[in-house]
Amino acid sequence: MSTESRLLGAVEARIDGLPLKLGHARQHLVLAALLAEAGSLLLVDQLVHRV
């Protein structure tokens, strides 16, 4: 299984080449914030501020 995420332009996520339904705009923002900090600690307060 392979995953792919795109943050520039529209926020997108795919698994094995198939697009995932990401939900509403706020969920897109949460995903983008988490992906931007992948591999790092992101505190809840920081996440809330970014969203």
VENQUI-V33986 format. One record per residue. N is the residue number from 1. RES is the residue in one small letter. PHI is phi in whole degrees, 0 to 359 (NA if undefined). D_CENTER is the distance of its C-alpha to the mean C-alpha in Angstrom with 1 decimal. Layout:
[[N,RES,PHI,D_CENTER] [N,RES,PHI,D_CENTER]]
//
This chain:
[[1,m,NA,18.1] [2,s,243,15.7] [3,t,240,11.9] [4,e,216,10.5] [5,s,230,7.3] [6,r,231,8.1] [7,l,246,7.3] [8,l,274,11.0] [9,g,80,12.4] [10,a,286,10.6] [11,v,286,6.9] [12,e,224,7.7] [13,a,220,7.6] [14,r,223,11.1] [15,i,236,13.4] [16,d,50,16.8] [17,g,83,16.4] [18,l,264,15.9] [19,p,292,13.1] [20,l,262,11.3] [21,k,279,11.8] [22,l,263,8.7] [23,g,89,11.3] [24,h,281,12.2] [25,a,303,11.0] [26,r,295,10.3] [27,q,294,7.9] [28,h,297,6.0] [29,l,295,6.6] [30,v,297,5.8] [31,l,300,2.2] [32,a,299,3.3] [33,a,296,6.0] [34,l,292,5.5] [35,l,293,4.9] [36,a,296,7.6] [37,e,250,9.7] [38,a,307,9.6] [39,g,87,13.2] [40,s,239,14.0] [41,l,283,14.9] [42,l,237,13.0] [43,l,286,15.5] [44,v,303,15.0] [45,d,299,16.9] [46,q,294,14.7] [47,l,297,11.6] [48,v,298,13.9] [49,h,298,15.3] [50,r,289,12.1] [51,v,278,11.2]]
//
